Amino acid sequence: MIITDADGIALVERACDGHARKNSSSLDMELSPADSASPHRSLPAEMSVSPESLQESLKPPEPAQQQWITSADGIQLNVELHGPQYPATPTVVLLHGWTCSILSWAPVIRALRDEIRVVAYDQRGHGASDTPGCDGYSIEALASDLAAVLDWALRPGQKAVLAGHSMGGMVVMAVALQDRVLSRTSGALLASTGASNLFAEGFYLPFTGSIPPLVALQNWLLRSAVPLGPGLVSSLSRMLLSYLTLGPDAPAEVGAVNAAIIQACDRRARGSWGRILASLDVTVGAGALDVPTHVLVGTADRLTPPVQASRIARLLPRCEGVTELPGIGHVTPLEAPDVVAELIRKLAAASEPG
């Protein structure tokens, strides 16, 4: 059965179609001075606070280079380069989470770009990258996308630190089973992520563990393409998103940016990825991630709680440590960018020759 909304868009399932290039209206696109074909770099205009009033660290920095990369199945990925481009500069590749985009890494990029070559890209169905047809959603497809980005970004023999947040961390664990990726990986940061039982162990809605109808509602919401805006729905969804994804003391600015990024995600892609994540298991990949790896989690993370971080740490062959951040929620790149950046610096420094 296909349940649709007033616009005829499927909320739970949808018919197969071809992949689509994102249009400018979904992300408030504008032309970049460096490249007239590059996607817009600013936050969506539909925010509860003015983008102009945001602290500088939350504003997306201008990339040194923007590039479209073609994955194995023809999906076009939006990739950005930031920071020094010298051959000896260590490289980190940033993989964002479900319903997010490069924009969620803005404060981390700003913290790193003076010393590290930063490669960031929008995963398929997110940001400015193509939205696939219904057969283009799988962890294998995400792994293939990462391999394509590495093929473009790294020279022969060069390695990079992989930093994955949420779904991005799951991709990092999954690709450990592929030598073409693992052989080019010098270290990994797994931030606010999980390896299995993602929907079963999260604390998404109040009392879901004790009231079966709420469990069913929670599972449906996470798989659905239900709208997150505009109007009253947008206000309610911002409240729900803050509850789900942020710690209780997250600044209002962070909440506004976080909600705007998530609400800009194509809702059909959001629902499709939700159904994939519901049954995802990358524990075998975690056990094969044989590079120095650090695990990061917030104690107030409702989506991938600390029990997930502890399990991953036990699976990793070379776990460098687990950092738990008191009171921090799921979106560590926005809530604790200085900690994220420092962990990446340490992994990059450890990988340098000599």
Kinemage of the C-alpha trace (Angstrom):
@kinemage 1
@onewidth
@group {chain A} dominant
@subgroup {mainchain}
@vectorlist {calphas} color= white
{ca met a 1} P 0.000 0.000 0.000
{ca ile a 2} L 1.222 3.492 -0.869
{ca ile a 3} L 0.069 6.324 1.415
{ca thr a 4} L 0.344 9.763 -0.159
{ca asp a 5} L -0.007 13.343 1.003
{ca ala a 6} L -2.026 16.149 -0.561
{ca asp a 7} L 0.648 16.660 -3.215
{ca gly a 8} L 0.591 13.011 -4.204
{ca ile a 9} L 3.996 12.296 -2.660
{ca ala a 10} L 4.283 8.910 -1.024
{ca leu a 11} L 4.708 9.068 2.748
{ca val a 12} L 5.689 5.429 3.275
{ca glu a 13} L 6.518 3.986 -0.135
{ca arg a 14} L 6.954 5.421 -3.588
{ca ala a 15} L 7.082 4.180 -7.121
{ca cys a 16} L 10.457 3.597 -8.731
{ca asp a 17} L 11.824 6.455 -10.770
{ca gly a 18} L 15.131 7.681 -12.067
{ca his a 19} L 17.549 9.781 -10.024
{ca ala a 20} L 17.089 13.522 -10.041
{ca arg a 21} L 19.490 16.440 -9.840
{ca lys a 22} L 18.589 18.786 -6.985
{ca asn a 23} L 17.057 22.052 -8.151
{ca ser a 24} L 17.866 25.431 -6.748
{ca ser a 25} L 14.585 25.931 -4.910
{ca ser a 26} L 15.208 23.124 -2.437
{ca leu a 27} L 18.359 24.684 -1.020
{ca asp a 28} L 18.051 28.362 -1.932
{ca met a 29} L 20.837 28.115 -4.498
{ca glu a 30} L 22.981 30.984 -5.712
{ca leu a 31} L 26.032 31.316 -7.934
{ca ser a 32} L 29.501 31.080 -6.449
{ca pro a 33} L 32.150 33.599 -7.482
{ca ala a 34} L 34.591 30.733 -8.077
{ca asp a 35} L 32.297 28.610 -10.221
{ca ser a 36} L 29.006 29.746 -11.755
{ca ala a 37} L 27.778 26.123 -11.767
{ca ser a 38} L 28.532 25.428 -8.117
{ca pro a 39} L 25.709 24.878 -5.605
{ca his a 40} L 24.696 27.458 -3.041
{ca arg a 41} L 26.857 27.620 0.061
{ca ser a 42} L 24.555 29.403 2.505
{ca leu a 43} L 22.001 28.088 4.940
{ca pro a 44} L 18.345 27.847 3.896
{ca ala a 45} L 16.485 31.124 4.288
{ca glu a 46} L 13.550 29.514 6.122
{ca met a 47} L 15.150 29.675 9.564
{ca ser a 48} L 13.780 30.717 12.958
{ca val a 49} L 16.725 33.136 13.252
{ca ser a 50} L 18.270 35.351 10.594
{ca pro a 51} L 21.260 33.716 8.823
{ca glu a 52} L 23.017 37.097 8.983
{ca ser a 53} L 22.817 37.100 12.792
{ca leu a 54} L 24.504 33.713 13.253
{ca gln a 55} L 27.886 33.466 14.881
{ca glu a 56} L 30.600 33.182 12.250
{ca ser a 57} L 31.487 29.554 13.051
{ca leu a 58} L 28.035 28.329 11.997
{ca lys a 59} L 28.185 29.982 8.582
{ca pro a 60} L 29.399 27.697 5.767
{ca pro a 61} L 32.874 28.722 4.564
{ca glu a 62} L 33.590 29.232 0.893
{ca pro a 63} L 35.414 26.179 -0.541
{ca ala a 64} L 38.729 26.380 -2.344
{ca gln a 65} L 37.189 24.141 -4.996
{ca gln a 66} L 33.797 22.587 -5.771
{ca gln a 67} L 33.488 19.534 -7.984
{ca trp a 68} L 30.805 17.178 -9.276
{ca ile a 69} L 31.897 13.533 -8.958
{ca thr a 70} L 30.110 10.698 -10.738
{ca ser a 71} L 29.560 7.518 -8.723
{ca ala a 72} L 29.474 4.039 -10.238
{ca asp a 73} L 25.729 4.153 -10.967
{ca gly a 74} L 25.758 7.651 -12.456
{ca ile a 75} L 24.750 9.610 -9.346
{ca gln a 76} L 26.357 13.054 -9.273
{ca leu a 77} L 27.880 13.985 -5.926
{ca asn a 78} L 28.617 17.510 -4.768
{ca val a 79} L 32.173 17.615 -3.357
{ca glu a 80} L 34.051 20.499 -1.766
{ca leu a 81} L 37.724 21.049 -0.982
{ca his a 82} L 38.795 23.332 1.849
{ca gly a 83} L 42.160 24.271 3.300
{ca pro a 84} L 45.747 23.945 2.038
{ca gln a 85} L 46.201 21.989 -1.170
{ca tyr a 86} L 49.896 21.167 -0.757
{ca pro a 87} L 50.899 17.513 -1.381
{ca ala a 88} L 52.218 16.987 2.151
{ca thr a 89} L 49.109 18.363 3.881
{ca pro a 90} L 47.135 15.668 5.726
{ca thr a 91} L 43.647 15.025 4.343
{ca val a 92} L 40.361 14.312 6.084
{ca val a 93} L 37.162 13.265 4.337
{ca leu a 94} L 33.961 14.309 6.132
{ca leu a 95} L 30.830 12.147 5.809
{ca his a 96} L 27.654 13.742 7.164
{ca gly a 97} L 24.660 12.023 8.703
{ca trp a 98} L 21.125 11.114 7.678
{ca thr a 99} L 19.073 14.175 6.579
{ca cys a 100} L 22.131 16.438 6.880
{ca ser a 101} L 24.590 17.889 4.348
{ca ile a 102} L 28.002 19.511 4.094
{ca leu a 103} L 26.461 22.461 5.952
{ca ser a 104} L 26.396 20.445 9.184
{ca trp a 105} L 30.214 20.341 9.108
{ca ala a 106} L 30.641 24.133 8.766
{ca pro a 107} L 32.145 24.835 12.221
{ca val a 108} L 34.458 21.807 11.962
{ca ile a 109} L 35.667 22.882 8.520
{ca arg a 110} L 36.359 26.363 9.844
{ca ala a 111} L 38.365 24.891 12.737
{ca leu a 112} L 40.494 22.686 10.470
{ca arg a 113} L 40.933 24.523 7.190
{ca asp a 114} L 44.122 26.389 8.136
{ca glu a 115} L 46.063 23.181 8.723
{ca ile a 116} L 44.297 20.205 7.125
{ca arg a 117} L 43.063 19.532 3.608
{ca val a 118} L 39.336 18.964 4.094
{ca val a 119} L 37.209 17.025 1.607
{ca ala a 120} L 33.473 17.192 2.302
{ca tyr a 121} L 30.624 15.890 0.167
{ca asp a 122} L 26.860 15.617 0.147
{ca gln a 123} L 25.814 11.985 0.308
{ca arg a 124} L 23.297 10.851 -2.296
{ca gly a 125} L 19.806 12.147 -1.629
{ca his a 126} L 21.200 14.941 0.541
{ca gly a 127} L 22.303 18.531 0.028
{ca ala a 128} L 23.085 19.346 -3.602
{ca ser a 129} L 23.887 15.774 -4.686
{ca asp a 130} L 21.515 13.787 -6.878
{ca thr a 131} L 18.510 12.025 -5.374
{ca pro a 132} L 18.528 8.406 -6.589
{ca gly a 133} L 15.624 6.342 -7.817
{ca cys a 134} L 14.215 3.718 -5.485
{ca asp a 135} L 16.923 1.188 -6.399
{ca gly a 136} L 19.718 3.583 -5.433
{ca tyr a 137} L 19.373 3.349 -1.649
{ca ser a 138} L 21.756 0.926 0.041
{ca ile a 139} L 24.841 0.963 2.236
{ca glu a 140} L 26.712 -0.504 -0.737
{ca ala a 141} L 25.751 2.527 -2.830
{ca leu a 142} L 27.040 4.875 -0.121
{ca ala a 143} L 30.288 2.895 0.037
{ca ser a 144} L 30.640 3.175 -3.743
{ca asp a 145} L 30.119 6.939 -3.493
{ca leu a 146} L 32.908 7.240 -0.923
{ca ala a 147} L 35.241 5.211 -3.137
{ca ala a 148} L 34.501 7.575 -6.043
{ca val a 149} L 35.274 10.605 -3.862
{ca leu a 150} L 38.583 9.066 -2.755
{ca asp a 151} L 39.491 8.227 -6.372
{ca trp a 152} L 39.127 11.910 -7.203
{ca ala a 153} L 40.529 13.471 -4.031
{ca leu a 154} L 43.628 11.353 -3.330
{ca arg a 155} L 46.808 10.920 -5.306
{ca pro a 156} L 48.282 7.426 -5.784
{ca gly a 157} L 49.643 6.233 -2.444
{ca gln a 158} L 47.963 9.006 -0.473
{ca lys a 159} L 45.727 8.217 2.516
{ca ala a 160} L 43.074 10.140 4.403
{ca val a 161} L 41.379 10.192 7.773
{ca leu a 162} L 37.687 9.341 7.412
{ca ala a 163} L 35.403 11.223 9.800
{ca gly a 164} L 31.826 9.983 9.759
{ca his a 165} L 28.907 11.405 11.699
{ca ser a 166} L 25.805 9.232 12.245
{ca met a 167} L 25.030 7.582 8.873
{ca gly a 168} L 28.441 8.761 7.720
{ca gly a 169} L 30.063 6.686 10.460
{ca met a 170} L 28.065 3.669 9.320
{ca val a 171} L 29.478 4.144 5.826
{ca val a 172} L 33.017 4.254 7.247
{ca met a 173} L 32.426 0.942 9.008
{ca ala a 174} L 30.837 -0.622 5.928
{ca val a 175} L 33.711 0.320 3.597
{ca ala a 176} L 36.240 -1.368 5.879
{ca leu a 177} L 35.343 -4.550 3.988
{ca gln a 178} L 36.625 -2.978 0.748
{ca asp a 179} L 40.392 -2.942 0.340
{ca arg a 180} L 40.193 -0.161 -2.263
{ca val a 181} L 38.974 2.120 0.549
{ca leu a 182} L 40.619 0.661 3.645
{ca ser a 183} L 44.044 0.722 1.962
{ca arg a 184} L 43.668 4.484 1.540
{ca thr a 185} L 42.446 5.120 5.082
{ca ser a 186} L 44.945 6.263 7.725
{ca gly a 187} L 42.501 6.643 10.605
{ca ala a 188} L 38.829 7.079 11.410
{ca leu a 189} L 36.551 9.095 13.652
{ca leu a 190} L 33.148 7.565 14.348
{ca ala a 191} L 30.970 10.329 15.768
{ca ser a 192} L 27.466 9.783 17.131
{ca thr a 193} L 26.867 6.594 15.203
{ca gly a 194} L 25.793 2.977 15.584
{ca ala a 195} L 26.499 -0.405 14.057
{ca ser a 196} L 23.158 -2.243 14.423
{ca asn a 197} L 19.756 -2.174 16.165
{ca leu a 198} L 19.526 1.531 15.403
{ca phe a 199} L 15.797 2.010 15.823
{ca ala a 200} L 15.459 -0.542 18.610
{ca glu a 201} L 17.969 1.114 20.948
{ca gly a 202} L 17.235 4.787 20.318
{ca phe a 203} L 15.105 6.870 22.664
{ca tyr a 204} L 13.273 8.868 20.054
{ca leu a 205} L 9.914 9.668 21.636
{ca pro a 206} L 9.028 9.859 25.339
{ca phe a 207} L 7.765 6.599 26.873
{ca thr a 208} L 8.239 4.588 23.654
{ca gly a 209} L 9.731 1.739 25.640
{ca ser a 210} L 6.538 1.262 27.652
{ca ile a 211} L 3.661 2.164 25.314
{ca pro a 212} L 3.433 -0.100 22.228
{ca pro a 213} L 1.385 2.343 20.090
{ca leu a 214} L 4.137 4.940 20.513
{ca val a 215} L 6.735 2.376 19.464
{ca ala a 216} L 4.756 1.814 16.271
{ca leu a 217} L 4.406 5.579 15.717
{ca gln a 218} L 8.123 6.093 16.257
{ca asn a 219} L 9.059 3.397 13.759
{ca trp a 220} L 6.622 4.778 11.185
{ca leu a 221} L 7.914 8.335 11.550
{ca leu a 222} L 11.527 7.280 11.060
{ca arg a 223} L 10.661 5.490 7.810
{ca ser a 224} L 8.166 7.997 6.449
{ca ala a 225} L 8.325 10.983 4.130
{ca val a 226} L 5.991 13.025 6.315
{ca pro a 227} L 6.506 16.779 5.701
{ca leu a 228} L 8.569 18.767 8.196
{ca gly a 229} L 7.323 22.200 7.110
{ca pro a 230} L 6.180 24.877 6.467
{ca gly a 231} L 3.904 26.808 8.843
{ca leu a 232} L 2.711 25.193 12.053
{ca val a 233} L 4.159 21.857 10.970
{ca ser a 234} L 7.541 23.539 10.642
{ca ser a 235} L 7.338 24.984 14.172
{ca leu a 236} L 6.308 21.638 15.631
{ca ser a 237} L 8.970 19.789 13.662
{ca arg a 238} L 11.674 22.177 14.923
{ca met a 239} L 10.654 21.355 18.485
{ca leu a 240} L 10.681 17.630 17.727
{ca leu a 241} L 14.018 17.831 15.922
{ca ser a 242} L 15.614 19.650 18.851
{ca tyr a 243} L 14.292 17.007 21.233
{ca leu a 244} L 15.506 14.152 19.029
{ca thr a 245} L 18.883 15.417 17.901
{ca leu a 246} L 20.281 17.993 20.348
{ca gly a 247} L 21.303 18.113 23.975
{ca pro a 248} L 19.098 20.048 26.416
{ca asp a 249} L 21.487 23.000 26.599
{ca ala a 250} L 22.170 23.421 22.877
{ca pro a 251} L 22.148 27.130 21.898
{ca ala a 252} L 19.127 28.405 19.986
{ca glu a 253} L 21.351 29.240 17.013
{ca val a 254} L 22.523 25.642 16.772
{ca gly a 255} L 18.934 24.451 17.002
{ca ala a 256} L 17.864 26.778 14.206
{ca val a 257} L 20.699 25.738 11.908
{ca asn a 258} L 20.198 22.055 12.654
{ca ala a 259} L 16.452 22.221 11.947
{ca ala a 260} L 16.942 24.187 8.727
{ca ile a 261} L 19.444 21.644 7.395
{ca ile a 262} L 17.210 18.672 8.202
{ca gln a 263} L 14.063 20.331 6.862
{ca ala a 264} L 15.877 21.047 3.573
{ca cys a 265} L 16.480 17.316 3.008
{ca asp a 266} L 14.329 15.769 0.286
{ca arg a 267} L 11.613 14.008 2.280
{ca arg a 268} L 11.397 11.073 -0.102
{ca ala a 269} L 15.114 10.495 0.285
{ca arg a 270} L 14.743 10.892 4.053
{ca gly a 271} L 12.096 8.174 4.173
{ca ser a 272} L 14.026 5.865 1.863
{ca trp a 273} L 17.181 6.129 3.943
{ca gly a 274} L 15.150 5.662 7.126
{ca arg a 275} L 13.939 2.303 5.840
{ca ile a 276} L 17.524 1.272 5.041
{ca leu a 277} L 18.808 2.311 8.470
{ca ala a 278} L 16.031 0.405 10.222
{ca ser a 279} L 17.651 -2.920 9.314
{ca leu a 280} L 21.266 -1.832 8.870
{ca asp a 281} L 24.000 -3.972 10.443
{ca val a 282} L 27.646 -3.001 9.892
{ca thr a 283} L 29.132 -4.895 12.828
{ca val a 284} L 31.264 -7.046 10.522
{ca gly a 285} L 32.681 -3.900 8.954
{ca ala a 286} L 33.427 -2.405 12.365
{ca gly a 287} L 35.429 -5.504 13.185
{ca ala a 288} L 37.420 -5.071 9.973
{ca leu a 289} L 38.207 -1.352 10.413
{ca asp a 290} L 41.867 -2.011 11.140
{ca val a 291} L 43.112 1.562 11.433
{ca pro a 292} L 43.455 3.861 14.468
{ca thr a 293} L 39.860 4.808 15.284
{ca his a 294} L 38.293 7.074 17.881
{ca val a 295} L 34.651 6.904 18.936
{ca leu a 296} L 32.707 9.994 20.000
{ca val a 297} L 29.239 10.181 21.567
{ca gly a 298} L 27.135 12.598 23.579
{ca thr a 299} L 25.541 11.345 26.769
{ca ala a 300} L 22.253 12.989 25.684
{ca asp a 301} L 22.255 11.332 22.253
{ca arg a 302} L 18.773 9.851 21.737
{ca leu a 303} L 19.372 8.514 18.226
{ca thr a 304} L 22.629 6.595 18.770
{ca pro a 305} L 23.021 6.465 22.561
{ca pro a 306} L 26.268 5.628 24.381
{ca val a 307} L 25.450 1.901 24.367
{ca gln a 308} L 26.060 2.013 20.613
{ca ala a 309} L 29.462 3.680 21.061
{ca ser a 310} L 30.506 1.094 23.639
{ca arg a 311} L 29.559 -1.750 21.323
{ca ile a 312} L 31.508 -0.244 18.424
{ca ala a 313} L 34.573 0.255 20.628
{ca arg a 314} L 34.542 -3.431 21.547
{ca leu a 315} L 34.361 -4.417 17.886
{ca leu a 316} L 37.163 -2.180 16.612
{ca pro a 317} L 40.594 -3.800 16.120
{ca arg a 318} L 42.434 -0.551 16.962
{ca cys a 319} L 40.222 1.619 19.104
{ca glu a 320} L 42.141 4.707 20.247
{ca gly a 321} L 39.511 5.647 22.799
{ca val a 322} L 35.896 6.588 23.442
{ca thr a 323} L 35.002 10.189 24.267
{ca glu a 324} L 31.643 10.800 25.977
{ca leu a 325} L 30.497 14.415 26.043
{ca pro a 326} L 28.164 15.213 28.975
{ca gly a 327} L 24.884 16.806 27.932
{ca ile a 328} L 25.659 16.742 24.208
{ca gly a 329} L 23.113 15.264 21.818
{ca his a 330} L 23.388 13.557 18.459
{ca val a 331} L 24.701 16.365 16.245
{ca thr a 332} L 28.249 16.572 17.594
{ca pro a 333} L 29.688 18.452 14.559
{ca leu a 334} L 27.377 21.374 15.405
{ca glu a 335} L 27.183 20.982 19.189
{ca ala a 336} L 30.850 20.217 19.914
{ca pro a 337} L 32.850 21.166 16.793
{ca asp a 338} L 36.039 21.954 18.717
{ca val a 339} L 36.135 18.430 20.162
{ca val a 340} L 35.414 16.884 16.766
{ca ala a 341} L 38.149 18.983 15.142
{ca glu a 342} L 40.705 18.135 17.823
{ca leu a 343} L 40.092 14.399 17.469
{ca ile a 344} L 40.539 14.694 13.707
{ca arg a 345} L 43.799 16.630 14.234
{ca lys a 346} L 45.154 13.874 16.479
{ca leu a 347} L 44.269 11.152 14.000
{ca ala a 348} L 45.812 13.154 11.148
{ca ala a 349} L 48.996 13.851 13.124
{ca ala a 350} L 49.381 10.178 14.010
{ca ser a 351} L 49.229 9.266 10.336
{ca glu a 352} L 51.991 11.630 9.221
{ca pro a 353} L 55.357 10.043 8.324
{ca gly a 354} L 58.014 10.234 11.004
